[in-house]
Amino acid sequence: MVVIEAKKSYDTLTRACSQQLILDDDYEGEGVEVGDGVLIFPKSNFTVPYTGKLVPVYNKYYHSPKNKIMRFARNNGEVPFSYKFDKQYIQPV
C-alpha cells in the first residue's frame, strides 16, 4: 500500500480523508490485519502505526443507474469485510 499526499505535512488535513481497508486475504496481492495501534500487511512484511478510529463495515451497497443493487459482505454480514480509516492518523515511520 502506498499513501501519496500532495501536502508536505498531513497532520493538519481539514478535508474528509476516509479510506477503506479490504480484509480479503489476497485483495490486490496483499492482506491487512488490524492490531493494537498498528495496521499489519503480512505479505509485504511491514506495519504502519495508526492511532485513529477504525469503523468496521459489515455491508456495503452499490446502486447501478438501472437500480440494480450490489451488496458486499462477508459471512452474511456478521464479520466486517473492511474497515474505514482516516489517513490523517497514520503515523510517520
trRosetta pair geometry for C-beta under 8 A, 3 or more apart (Angstrom, degrees):
i j d omega theta_ij theta_ji phi_ij phi_ji
1 30 6.9 -133 -37 85 85 161
1 32 7.9 36 -33 -83 140 121
1 41 6.4 -152 8 -86 106 148
1 44 7.9 -141 8 13 72 160
1 48 7.9 -67 75 -27 125 146
3 87 6.0 166 -146 -150 137 129
3 90 6.5 123 8 71 171 165
5 10 4.7 -1 146 -76 171 128
5 13 8.0 -93 -150 -76 134 129
5 87 7.6 176 -72 135 122 133
7 10 5.7 132 77 -80 111 65
7 13 7.1 179 35 -84 151 87
9 12 6.3 37 113 17 108 96
10 13 5.5 1 -166 -38 70 113
10 87 7.0 -51 162 129 140 96
10 88 6.4 -146 150 -121 91 56
10 90 7.8 4 98 59 135 94
11 88 7.0 102 -134 -169 33 81
13 17 5.5 45 122 -41 149 142
13 87 7.8 25 29 86 162 89
13 88 4.9 -133 46 -97 116 108
17 86 5.5 81 83 -161 94 71
17 87 4.7 -104 154 43 117 93
17 88 5.3 119 60 -33 146 90
18 84 5.3 -3 -170 -175 112 108
18 85 7.1 150 -150 76 62 30
18 86 5.8 -39 -93 -93 61 66
18 87 7.9 179 -106 -5 13 81
19 84 7.2 154 79 -155 35 59
19 85 5.7 -26 64 65 85 81
19 86 7.7 146 18 -104 78 18
19 87 5.5 61 -5 -46 123 104
20 57 6.9 -8 -139 0 114 150
20 82 4.9 23 179 161 102 138
20 83 7.1 163 -153 81 59 38
20 84 5.5 -33 -97 -99 75 61
20 85 7.5 150 -98 18 25 74
21 32 4.9 -94 -178 88 121 159
21 34 7.8 136 87 -67 151 100
21 39 7.0 -149 -96 -142 157 128
21 82 5.8 165 81 -161 49 81
21 83 4.9 -3 51 54 104 87
21 85 6.2 35 -14 -2 108 119
22 27 4.3 -173 98 -159 124 174
22 28 7.9 100 55 9 131 102
22 32 7.4 110 70 25 47 119
22 81 6.9 -16 -149 149 70 81
22 82 5.0 -38 -102 -97 46 107
23 27 7.7 83 65 -8 14 137
23 31 7.5 35 -168 -162 46 81
23 32 6.4 -95 -108 65 55 88
23 74 7.3 -56 74 -34 117 159
23 80 6.6 94 -4 110 149 84
23 81 5.8 -155 40 -174 105 37
23 82 5.8 -161 -9 -89 88 42
23 83 7.2 80 -54 -10 108 85
24 27 4.0 109 63 -48 107 100
24 31 7.1 -119 104 -113 45 79
24 81 7.5 17 -49 -167 79 87
25 31 4.8 -22 -153 -92 42 126
26 29 6.5 3 -172 -104 76 20
26 30 7.5 104 -145 32 40 14
26 31 6.5 -31 -67 -60 36 89
27 30 6.7 -45 72 68 68 62
27 31 7.0 103 25 -100 83 49
27 32 8.0 -43 50 2 118 95
29 43 7.0 -145 152 107 68 156
30 41 5.6 -12 -175 -160 124 104
30 43 5.0 -143 -123 49 65 123
30 44 5.9 -5 -120 -22 121 107
31 41 7.2 152 76 -148 53 55
31 42 5.6 -11 68 38 108 104
31 43 6.1 109 20 -14 83 106
32 39 6.1 -19 -164 -176 109 98
32 40 6.8 137 -163 75 55 54
32 41 5.8 -25 -102 -94 71 69
33 39 7.7 149 76 -166 47 50
33 40 4.2 -23 63 66 96 111
33 42 6.4 54 -3 -34 117 108
34 39 6.5 -27 -109 -112 58 64
34 40 7.5 -153 -69 20 12 89
34 54 6.1 96 -139 -155 144 174
34 83 6.3 73 -68 -18 139 162
35 38 4.3 -13 70 67 113 95
35 39 7.3 -170 26 -85 83 15
35 40 5.3 70 -17 -26 116 116
35 47 7.3 -29 32 -139 137 125
37 49 6.3 -12 152 -151 87 77
37 50 6.6 175 -176 66 41 57
37 51 6.2 12 -141 -92 86 64
38 47 4.8 1 -179 -180 121 120
38 48 6.7 147 -161 72 68 41
38 49 5.7 -44 -102 -105 76 45
38 50 6.3 130 -119 24 19 83
39 47 6.6 155 77 -161 48 65
39 48 4.6 -12 56 58 102 97
39 50 5.1 56 -22 -11 97 135
39 85 7.7 -21 -74 -82 136 171
39 90 7.8 -37 13 -116 130 97
40 47 5.1 -22 -102 -106 65 91
41 44 4.5 -3 124 45 117 110
41 45 7.5 -51 96 13 80 16
41 46 5.4 0 57 62 108 74
41 47 7.1 -176 20 -87 73 38
41 48 7.5 47 -11 -9 106 99
42 45 7.0 23 -173 -77 34 48
48 90 5.8 -20 161 -151 121 104
48 91 7.5 158 170 50 71 73
48 93 7.2 -89 -126 -57 63 116
49 90 7.3 120 83 -166 61 53
49 91 3.7 -34 92 50 114 125
49 93 7.0 151 11 -86 101 75
50 54 7.7 68 128 -60 133 106
50 85 6.6 -32 -164 -159 142 138
50 89 5.8 73 -163 118 70 97
50 90 5.6 -27 -101 -104 83 59
50 91 6.8 -149 -78 2 31 88
51 89 5.0 -129 64 -176 71 108
51 91 6.3 70 -10 -47 104 112
52 85 6.1 116 83 -165 121 82
52 86 4.6 -128 173 53 161 101
52 88 6.8 100 -73 73 143 78
52 89 2.8 156 -36 36 109 162
52 90 7.8 -44 4 -42 117 49
53 85 7.7 -179 88 -129 50 59
53 86 6.9 46 49 5 78 114
53 89 7.8 117 13 8 52 164
54 83 4.5 -9 -173 -176 103 131
54 84 7.2 150 -162 70 51 51
54 85 5.6 -17 -108 -89 73 89
55 83 6.5 140 65 -164 43 69
55 84 4.2 -15 59 53 104 104
55 85 7.7 -174 22 -69 75 42
56 80 3.6 -105 -165 -85 103 145
56 82 7.9 144 -158 87 50 43
56 83 5.7 -39 -98 -103 48 78
57 60 5.8 21 167 -54 124 106
57 80 5.7 95 56 -155 45 97
57 81 6.3 -62 95 57 90 75
57 82 4.5 -9 51 69 120 87
57 83 6.7 -173 5 -94 87 23
57 84 6.1 93 -44 -28 111 91
58 73 6.4 22 156 -132 61 95
58 74 7.9 -106 -152 41 56 80
58 77 4.8 69 158 -166 102 75
58 78 7.4 60 -151 -63 117 5
58 79 7.5 148 -127 83 84 20
58 80 5.5 -75 -80 -99 61 60
58 81 7.2 103 -142 5 26 82
59 71 6.3 -27 -161 -163 96 100
59 72 7.1 144 -159 76 44 57
59 73 4.8 -9 -103 -84 71 111
59 77 4.9 -1 -62 -119 103 114
60 71 7.3 144 75 -158 46 51
60 72 4.4 -12 58 55 98 107
60 73 7.5 174 21 -62 64 65
60 81 7.5 -107 4 64 108 123
60 82 7.5 6 -28 32 137 124
61 69 5.8 -21 -163 -165 107 101
61 70 6.9 149 -156 77 53 51
61 71 5.5 -19 -100 -100 77 69
61 72 7.7 -159 -71 19 32 74
62 69 7.2 149 76 -156 48 50
62 70 4.5 -8 56 56 99 104
62 72 7.7 50 -8 -14 100 103
63 67 6.1 -16 -170 -131 103 46
63 68 7.3 150 -156 71 52 41
63 69 5.8 -21 -100 -99 69 69
63 70 8.0 -159 -71 21 26 74
64 67 6.6 -67 68 11 75 11
64 68 4.2 10 28 47 125 91
64 69 7.7 -127 6 -62 83 27
64 70 7.4 81 -38 -15 95 101
72 81 6.0 -136 147 84 95 157
73 76 6.6 14 129 -165 129 12
73 77 4.3 -37 -159 -71 138 72
73 81 6.0 -164 -149 -24 26 133
74 77 7.5 122 56 -75 46 24
74 78 7.8 -96 98 54 72 60
74 79 4.8 -67 101 79 112 97
74 80 7.1 26 41 110 122 19
74 81 4.1 151 -18 -80 107 92
75 78 4.9 -74 115 51 106 95
75 79 4.4 53 42 16 131 109
80 83 6.4 56 146 -68 144 72
85 89 7.3 -115 176 58 94 109
85 90 7.9 76 141 -57 126 93
86 89 5.3 65 85 6 94 105
87 90 5.4 -25 -159 0 60 116
